[in-house]
Every structure is written in structure tokens, then in C-alpha cells.
Amino acid sequence: MRYLYDTKLWDKIELIVEILISVALVIAAIIKFYAHDIYQAMFYIALAVIMSPFLRLQRVTKRYLLVTAFILGIFMGYFR
């Protein structure tokens, strides 16, 4: 159970999850480009850029941006 207190392990897990979510958002954007929904595809690309670990934003700032973008996406009807 000592591994639960290892912060380096949790940082690695968070990095892997960020990369997987970014890849999934890019795939969703590609699918929306083929469906000719440019605005929704650009929204997914913007979310992927925010989520990307290569952007080097602080985690707190990244979380606020993601929550704001998610609420904006709900109002625009992207998450049905």
C-alpha cells in the first residue's frame, strides 16, 4: 500500500491520462471534420491543446480552463 503515497507514480498516471484524453479529443475532432461540423471539431482541438501535457500550463490553470470549456460546450450543445 506504500505505492498509494508515491507522488511520482500519481504524476506519471496523470501524464498518461492527459495524453490519452488528448489523443481521444483529436480523434473526435477528425471524425467531426468528416461530418462537416467545423465549429465542433475546432472546439475539440482547443480542448486537446488545453489538455496536452506539452503546453506546460500549471495544473490549476489547466483545470480551470477545462471546466470553463466544458461548461461552454454544454451551453453550445456539444455534449449531448
N, C-alpha and C positions, 0 to 999 in steps of 0.2 A: 504493500500500500504506500510505500515511500514515493513511488513514481507519481502519485497524485499531487505531491507537493513540489515537484520539479518544474520550475517556471520555464526552463529551456524547452522541455517537452511540450508544454502548452503553447509556447510561441511557435514551435515547429508545426504543431497541429493547426494553429490559426493560419499560418502561412499557406499550408497545403489547402485548407478550406477556401481561403481567399483566391488562390489560383484556380481551383475547381469551379468556383462560382463565376469568376471572370470568364473562363472558357465557356461555361454554360450560357452566359449572357451574350457572348459573341456568336455562339451557335444560334441562339434565339434571334439575334439581330439579322443573321444571314437568312434565316427562314422568313423573317418579316420582309426582307428586301425582295425575296422571290414572290411574296404575296402582294407586292407593290404598296406596302404600308411604310412609307419612308419615315414619317414622324415617329412612329413607334420603334422602328429599327434604330433611329438616331438616339432615342431615349435609352434603349438597351445598351448601345455603345457607350453613352455617357455614364451609365451605371457601371459598366465593365471598367471604364477608365478610373472611376472613383474607387472601385473595389480592388483594382490592381495593386499588388504589393510593390510594384516598381515606381509608383507615383511618389512615394516617400512622404506621405502625409502622416501626421500624428494620428494615433488610433482614435482619440476622442473626436478630432475634427472629421475623420473619415466616417465615424458612426453618425455624427450629426448630419453630415451631407447625405448619407444613405437613407436615414429616416426621413429627411426632408424630401428627397427624391421619391421615396416610396409613397409618401402622403400625396405628393403632386401626381404621381402615377395613378393612385386610387381616384383622385378627383378627375383625372383625364380619362378614366375608364380603361386603363391598360391591364389591370389585374382583375379580370372577370372570372 
